[in-house]
């Protein structure tokens, strides 16, 4: 099972995207756990993650979060995918990065 952590300003704005990602992952049989948290909690939740994704509104924290989560890939979510709440596109990117 893959653990995917999304980070945004307060951990709330990505909840809709998390729901769409979970729905797509389920339809594909992709075994993963997806949670959203505030970017201020990156170190705490990123330590257990297979990948950490930043919402576009906090992408300026990318370098800082990479330092806090050195054991997994850290990426900003594609702005178009985020804006469209395209959970399928985000999951496909996760699978690409993780080699799944």
N, C-alpha and C positions, 0 to 999 in steps of 0.2 A: 504494500500500500504506500502510495506517495502522499507526502504531506506538503500542501501548498498554502503559503501564507501570503495574503494580500495586505498591504499597508496603505492607509490613507490618512487624512488629517485627524479624524477622530475614530476611525474604525466603523463608521456607520455608512458613509457614502458608497462603499463598495458592496454593501449587502445585497443589492439587487443583482449585481454582476456575479457574486458568489452563487446565488440561487440559479442563475442561468448556466454557470459553469458546471455546477453539480448535476443539473438536469442533462446537459450534453454528455458529461463524463459517464453518467449512468446509462444513457442510451448507447454509448460506445463500449460499455463494459470496462471502462477505465477505473481501476480501483484507487481512489484517492480521497483524502480528507482535505477540505478547503475551509479556511477560516479567515476572517478579516479582523484586523486590529489597528490601533493608532500607530503611526510611524514612531512615536516615542517609545513604543514597546518592542521595537525591532530586535534588540539584543535578546530579550526574554523569549520571544516566540520564534525568532529566526534560528536560534540554536538547535531546534528540533526539526526544522524544515528541510525538505529536499530542494525547494526553490522559494524565493521571496520575490513577490511582484509589487511594484509601487504604483499607486494610482497617479495619473498625470498631474494632479494638483500638488503632489509631494515629490515629484521626480527630481527636484533640485537637491534632494537628500540622498541621491544615488550613491555618491562616493562615501558618505558617512555610513550608510547602511551596509555597504560592501565591507567596510572596516569592521562593523559590528557583527557581521555574519560571514566570516571568512570561509566557512565550510560548505557553502552552497552557492549556486548561481543567484545573482540579484539583478533584476531587470525592471525597467519601467514598462508598464502596460502600454501597448500601442494606443495612441490617442483616439484614432478612428474606431478601434474595437471597443474602447471604453465608452466613447460617446454613443455608440450604437448598442451598448450592452450586449456585445457579441461574445457570449460565453464560449461558443464553439471555436472561434478564432483564437481566443486566449488559451484554451485547453490544447489546441493543436500546436501552439507555440511552446507551451510547457513540455509537451511530449517531444517536440523537436529538440529543445535545449537539453532535456534529460535523456534523450536517446531511447525513448519508449515507443 
